[in-house]
Amino acid sequence: MQKDAPSKIRIGIGGWTYAPWRGAFYPEGLAQKRELEYASRKLTSIEINGTYYGSQKPESFAKWHDETPDGFVFSLKGPRFTTNRRVLAEAGESIERFFKSGVLELKDKLGPINWQFATTKRFDPDDFEAFLKLLPKSVDGRPIRHAVEVRHDSFRTPNFVALAREYGVGVVIAADSKYPQIADLTARFVYARIMGATEAEALGYADDALDLWAARARMWREGGLAQGLETAAAPQPQPQPDVQERDVFLFVISGFKQRNPAAAMALIERI
């Protein structure tokens, strides 16, 4: 029997095109068309935000695959046209269209899909379960991992956690931010977005904060529940009997964005 590949911790940022990174993260004079090539060799994952706002061309996904090294993984934001709707049960056509847009051109570099919801979207158990049922476990033979980023306090309930766990969907862990924190582990991977980088710290975070996030990432990989984060349901045993290890995706997002690459690289060094 073939063994599963060892679980990995992948750390990165949101996107790679940001003018203030030029000269700070990107070397002076680096051609803009080579920024992804450069970033993907300093980081181990990038969350693509452009897919949230509109469809990308299949040629773009293929190009991004070819410009990045082996082992690099992208996560993608699901389109807002899918999540920003009153009745989520009606999102099936939008989900199907997204997976036909060329995302599979990323091949083995296609990581989790982050379905982000508006801050005004409340938890409706029946409608949200109908949405989870629409998320494909595989497309054209390629397994697909899904995470949901919910931003309304009504989701801080054991019922929501139980639903996510039943369907094997990850709950995005929002950290250092104004958004509700739901650090329950519901899938065989962890998806965290930390948003507290500051201008005052050269690496975005103080050393002790970076040490803490690195320790949490290692704990998640080992199957445990990281300490000091808020959960919405009673904690499960650590590690869970059926989950020995998890892949971890940790993105440094928002905050003082100019520092995010430095924070991500500092975390990679610690791990």
Phi, psi and omega in degrees: 000133181286132179277149176295150176295148179303142178293147184232154172256122179243133187231137181196205187226177177263115181072180177220356179255106182204113189307317181296347176282344182284119184094339177260307176259308178279139179297149175304133176087356178293129179297139183302326182292349180255007184293320177295317178305316181292310184299322183288350177259355174254338183237172181244357176199157174220137174268121180274118183268336185298332180291344177289324187269338180179168182291144173255161181279145175306324179297328179291315179299319179296320179295317179296322176300314186286336183276350186249153186283165175303139179091345178286144182225135173262144161255154182236139169282130172292154184294143179296335179295339178277316188267334182271067180218154183290317182249105183291334180297344181265014186271002187303314181296321180294320178296315180298319180295323179299315183284347175264002186277354180117001183300332181290350174295344175287343176055233184287357178264007176276114178261206184295153171262126178261110177266103186264133182250154181293157179295341181270352183283117181268160180281116172245104189306314184292314182291322181290324176295323177299323177294314181299326178295335182280343185283120184287138176283337176206155177226123181051039176085356180261123178299141181239131176255138183238143171228149178243131178252100183258144190228025177236140185300338181296343179279350180279071182215147178302331180298318178295315180300318180296321178296311180301320181292321180299322183264002177068030181259134179285151173255120181297128180271110178271128185227151178056039186216178179277352185277154179301139179260121177232092188264017176294143180263120188236356184222179179273021172210164178238138181232110182240142176233112181259135194231028187249018179298140182234156179293332186292336182256127182300329179258016178085319179232154173292159183304317183293328177290320176296319178300319182294316180291325176296319179295321178296318179299319179295321179296317177300315181301323182281358177099001183265172178263123182293142182280153173083009179244148186275132176249162181257347180232169178297133181301144174274167178303149181243124342287163178295143184303326184264004181229102180277321181216160176225146164289147181234132174240118182234120183243134174269112191233149172057217187058215173276093194301331182298335182270352189300316178299321179296319178296317180297315180295324178294324176292319178299320179298322182287337184259000000 
